[in-house]
Amino acid sequence: MIPPTFIHDLLARADVAEVVGRSVQLKKAGANYKGLCPFHGEKSPSFVVSPTRQTYHCFGCGVHGNAIGFLMEHSGLGFIDAVKELASTMGVAVPDDDASPAERAQAEKAKEQRATLTEVLKKAAQHYRAQLRTSNSTISYLKKRGLSGEIAKRFGLGYAPPGWNGLASVFAQYDDPLLVQAGLVIEKEDEGGEASASGGGNSFASGTGSGSRRRWDRFRDRVMFPIRDVKGEVIGFGARVMDGGGEPKYLNSPETPVFVKGRELYGLFEARQAIRERGYVLVTEGYMDVVALAQLGFANAVATLGTACTADHVAKLLRFSEHIVFSFDGDSAGRRAAARAMEAVLTHATDTRSFRFLFLPPEHDPDSYVREHGPEAFEALVAAAVPLSQQVAAQAADNCDMSTAEGRSRMLATARPWLEQLPGGLLREQMTADLAALGGVTADTLRTHWNLAGSGGQRPERTQRGQMPDSAGASSDQRARGDGSAGPWPSKFRRDSNARYAPAKRAPLRAATPLDRAAQILLNKADLWLQYPAEVHELLCEAPPPYGELFARFERVLHDQGPLPLHGMVDELLRDADPDNDGLRQVVERLRGLHELSDEASTAEQLQAILNGLKLDAVNDEINLLLESGELSDAAVQRRNELMSLRAALKGRV
């Protein structure tokens, strides 16, 4: 865990205008800077960066944050990675109290190796792009596929020419082990094996005698698709043969220290802006689909890389959108791929997210369908895509005779482990009810049956609690910010849990701040957390220190350990806390003295009143920022009017 004091000092030293300015063209506007918002399409700048407040804010779409928040939002980085990225640009080492000197040395070595490999891959990508410009046959092939030069440039497409040692003209040392580590070159013992059998006599030989080795380019006579991470660094390649080429048709880089197929998605770097504009991400089955769809107006498409969709893929996508549509061919292979994708999203399926499944006619892929039927028809298919709830029911009922009791029982038995992976919440309740109806039983009957262990005894309570997924690997990290920045509340991250507490008896507290009271209520009645949307969660976790960190730790404990008694939760809130963070310790120790809460409805009303007060502060802060900026665009005026109305409404509730 990174000490909160380090994060605070890092933000104090960072210049948010400089951080944002690396990605957004900013112009001076009084005490602030203005530019076009990188998070939504706009023609008139409504994106304001305030050096005084060390924050950015868009009056068009409402995004708001600090330097770390910008790196997370714009680059899709998790909190820890964003902190490390910011620290790296400032030449500051990130402390890691839990790591031994050997672990720190190993981490530094891995970082250096990654930087070296990405530099090698970048150089290869430049070479492939240069080769494409001189290959008329490859250019003709891409034009025949309907791709423009603009799209080829945007995705960095290239060409690997024939020949076994083409990269020898690029790298002075063709026998450099880095070329093998980066997946660009294949090396094997010279024993008459693959190299000789496939024409390897022309490959590069190193060594002498029986110990000599041969190496040759992995990619030859193929269209090259650079695979970039969310920061835009080349981490691998996808390659496709042209018409009349050999096998395999598609070839990806092998897994390397910088490229893991189960975590990376082709086209995500290029699709970030379009995903925000369209409001959803479209997951396809191949990189040719991604490039072709971008050409046809669907620049929000990404693709897995020769592997099934994984939970890591889903987590990464959720950093950019809470609405994901999977596109599959309508054949049996597409159905199998859909089943794997369905299983990958289950632990992430909270009440506020949407996962849908689109099945194309067997004779079409996304590219051909759009070309034949038009973008509007494809958009209609997306809108009519099957939601997760229906996909689970259809998958469970597959090969079950639903006209018989046996078939319906089999369907329910098949669906049970899938439903148990869902986080606690209304979606899980509704899917349980729908499946019960489909199976011919009542929802109560199904719940009663599923709550019994196989031996007939009661299933342990902790195995029944709702899970709290990682939300794209970002939320629990984000909650750790504790940067104290006020401002409007984002609506990107959600959490769900069935957590309930059995609080210990405590003496009444003589005095408590509103945030103390909010913490007391939530620690004892965690189910109230579920009744509020993501912006409220974010509002609490961005409260001034030390309360923001307290709520962030509270959420992480729920995620990692589930419900705990109050005294156990307090102990966990202090575990691994920075010993110098007296503020957090004082607040948590004060919580030990809070009395037990009753189940009266007034408790929820008290929490709502506290939240209304916090919201009012955030609204006032944004109004002040707007007035300071002098922004007079239509979007700013509209936002000001909205804020004034919201402030008036909140004043009546506080």
C-alpha positions, 0 to 999 in steps of 0.5 A: 500500500502506498502511504497516503502522506506520499500521495498527498505530497505527490499531488502537492508537487504535481502541476495538473496543467502540465499533466493534462497539457501532455494530452490536451492542447490548453490555452491560458484563460485568466487564472486558468487554462482551457481546452477541448475536453478529451472525454467527450466530443466538443467543438467549443472548449468547456474543459478548464484546468485550475492551477490554483485548485490543482483540478480539472473540470469539464462544464460539458460532461461534468468530469472532474479530478486531480492529476492522478484522476486524469491519468486514470480517466484518460489512460485507463490506468488503475490508481496504483499505476497512475500514482507510479506514472505521475511519480515517474514523470516527476523523478520521484520513487514510490515507497513500498513499505511491504517490499523487501530490498530484493523485491524492490530490486526485482521490480525495478529490473522488471520495469527496466526490462519492460521499457527496453522491450517496448522500445524494441517493439516500437522500432519494429513497428516503425520498420513495418510501417515504412515497409507498407508504404513501399508495398503496392500489393499490400496497399491494394489489399487494404484498399480492397478491404475498404480501409483508407490511408487515414485508418491505416495510419491511425492504427499504425498498420504495417507490412512484414515483407518476405524473407527470413531475416528482414529485421537484421536490417533494423537491429544492428545485433540480430542475435540480440536476446531481446528480439527473442524476448520481444517475440519478434524472432524465433530461435532454435537449435540447428538440428534439422528441425523447423528452421531447415524444414521450412526453408531455414537454411536462409535463416541467421546462424549463430554459434558453431558445431553441434551447439549452433542455433538458428533464428528467423523473423516470426512475421513474414509476408503479413499485414501487421497490426501493432497491439498497444497498451492503454498508454499507447506503447507497442507491446506486441503484434497481430499479423494476417496473411493476404489473399492466397497466403499461407497458414495460419491465417492470423498470427499473434505475438507470443506472451512476453513480459509486456504482453499477456493475451488474457489481459490485453485488448486490441484497439482499446487505446484507439477506441477510448474517445469513441467509447466515451462518445457512444456510451458503450464498448463493442467487443469483437472477435478479431483485429480486422473487425476492429479496424474495419468497423472504425472505418465504417463509423464504429470506432468504439470496437475492440477485440480479444487476441486469439483467446476467450474473453476473460475477467481481466478483459472485462475489468479493463473495459469497465474502466472506460464504460459500464456498458459492454456489448459482445459481438459474435458470429451466429455459428456454434463457435460463436455460441461457445465464445459467448458462453465464455464471455458470459462467465467472465462478466458474472462477478462484475454484473452489478445493478448499474452495469449492462452486458449484452450479447449480439449474434450476427447471421452465420454468413456475416462478420461485423464488417460484412454486415455493416457493408451490406446492410448499413450502419443504421441496421448494425446499430439496431442489432446492437440496441436489440442485443440480448441482455445478460439475464436472458443469455444466462437463461438461454445458456442454462436451458440449452439441451434441456427439455423444458416441457418436463420437470427433469429438464426444468430442474436440470436448467436450474441446476445449471444456472445455480453456480452462475447466479452465485457468482453475481454480486448481491443486488437487485439484478441477482434477485430479479434473475433468481425470480425469472429463472424460478418462473422459467423452472416452474417454481416460486422464487421463495422455493428456489431460494430456500432450496439453494440455501441448503447445503448438500447434506441438508444442513444450513450453508455457512453464512459467509459463503452466501454473502454478495461479492464485491467485484474489483470494478475494472481494477480501478475502484478500490484503488481509486478510493485510496486516493484520500486527496481531499479534493472537493467537487462534483461526484463522478458516476463511473464506479459502483459497488454492491454487497449484501453485507450486514453487521452485528455491532458490538455494544458501545457507550454513547459518543459525546460528540461527533462530526457529520462524517463521524456519524456517516461512518458510524451508520455505514459501519453498522448498516452496510446495506445502506451503501447499496441504496445509493448510486456510485456518485455517493460512494465517490463523494464519501471516498473523496471526503477531506482527509482522513475521512476519504481514506477511511471510507476507501478502506471500509470499501476494500475490507468489504471487498476482501473479507465481507461483513465483519462486526464493528470491532473487527471492521475497526481493526481492519481499518487500522491494519497496515495504516501508515503509523504517521497518519494520526488523523485516520487513527484518531477517527477510527479509534473514536468510532470504537466508542460509538454506540450500537445503532437501532434499526429505526428508519431515522438512521437512514434519514440521518445519513441522507441529511449528511449526504445532502450537506456534502452534495451541497458543498460539492455543488457550491465548489463547482459553482465557484469554479465556474464563476472563477473561470469566466466561462460563458459557453452554452454548456457552461451556462446550462451547467450553471443553471442546473447547479443553481437548481440543484443547490436550491433543492439541496438547501431545502433538504439540509 
